[in-house]
Amino acid sequence: MLKKRSFPWNIISYGFALFVLLLIFSMYFAPDMMVAVTNQVWALCGW
């Protein structure tokens, strides 16, 4: 049986993996999402 990792290191490793995935997602999709949000804000303001 494999030795279990300690609890804090498990949380840190999951957090780091989630941060890397979020960074990759934001590099690809953030510009399009920001344009969509900006257009929605202008539409809600009535311009």
Order of alpha helices (4+ residues) and beta strands (2+ residues): alpha
